[in-house]
């Protein structure tokens, strides 16, 4: 959802620095959570 705000802002040439910062800050946490809860191969 947050990435959609940043994408829309870039599409409209509207800067979204706060949203971009939050997205980049939380991305590693999300990646780790997805890897921990992924079903085993």
Rosetta blueprint (number, residue, H / E / L):
1 X L
2 X H
3 X H
4 X H
5 X H
6 X H
7 X H
8 X H
9 X H
10 X H
11 X H
12 X L
13 X L
14 X L
15 X L
16 X L
17 X H
18 X H
19 X H
20 X H
21 X H
22 X H
23 X H
24 X H
25 X H
26 X H
27 X H
28 X H
29 X H
30 X H
31 X H
32 X H
33 X H
34 X H
35 X H
36 X H
37 X L
38 X L
39 X L
40 X L
41 X L
